[in-house]
Amino acid sequence: MKTTLQRLGRGLAILAAAVPLGAFAFPDKPIRMVVPYSAGGGADNTARVVAQKMGEILGQTVVIDNKPGAGGVIGADVVAKATPDGYTVLYDASAFAVNGALRKLPFDPTGDFIPISLVATAPQILVVAANAPYKTVAEFVASAKKSPGKLTYASAGAGTGSHLAAEMFNEQAKIELLHIPYKGGAPALTDVMGGQVASYFGNTASTLQYVTGGKLRALAVTSKTRMKALPNTPTLAESGMPNYEVLEWNGVFLPNGTSPDRVQAIASAVQKAVADPRVRAKLQQAGLDPVGNTPQAFKSFLQTESARWHSLVKARGIRVE
């Protein structure tokens, strides 16, 4: 009997080792990854890359669910109110760290979510239409100063990274561009390419392809150093704003109350997905810097980002209707 039990135990151990850990953690149904921005935008593009690999790691399909609107608030609220069983995940962006300073939220960004992992960071690209009359930041700023409040900029929504990057640009260039908010980056890009809006601070995941394809003109990037993908495009720091630096980011969250084992399973899956060479290559091709850090490190990052942007909102008197 003892020998039989020992053999059975060894057999179960071998079987357990052969099945992915995620298969035990998520056996019942697909995981829903809510992206609170429109399909085709930067967050959506990177989410799909990461979600596919996470699904392979967890042994369960990860389905993208776009819930755009209100600068990411609508989608985030869906996740905040979801059953905390690990089957609903939020894939958000920079707006998450500032929305609390801009509007009354239906959720608590600190208390209702568990930060899981920072997926990637990237500079934004200040773009205009390919046939726009200005070819440099200096020309663009000069045009804005000639007609205060007339030159426009698009954003992926009030409070998003593209909105705040432009407001920091207004602050440091001492100009006043008129804000035209959209429900995501994809429609904003379409109207900038069509000339309906003058400019846009686009994240690299959605914008770089149109710059390299000749459909948009890049005037500058928001990082301290030039992008490898755009070596001839200067930084804003080089263009007369030495203190300018803005990085867009994407990260994963779970609803507060999710059990520690599910938190660990999702965190591990994100970290492994971002570490995968093919995923990293796709993110880098889109101009992003892969991260894939721990929940603790991501939480610390969020605290720094939130303090920084809350300060800008107060200084600029930014309001969201």
Secondary structure, 3 states (H helix, E strand, C coil): CHHHHHHHHHHHHHHHHHCCHHHHHCCCCCEEEEECCCCCCHHHHHHHHHHHHHHHHHCCCEEEEECCCHHHHHHHHHHHCCCCCCCEEEEEEHHHHCHHHHCCCCCCCCCCEEEEEEEEEEEEEEEEECCCCCCCHHHHHHHHHHCCCCCEEEECCCCCHHHHHHHHHHHHHCCCCEEEECCCHHHHHHHHHCCCCCEEEEEHHHHHHHHHCCCEEEEEECCCCCCCCCCCCCECCCCCCCCCCCEEEEEEEEECCCCHHHHHHHHHHHHHHHHCHHHHHHHHHCCCEECCCCHHHHHHHHHHHHHHHHHHHHHHCCCCC
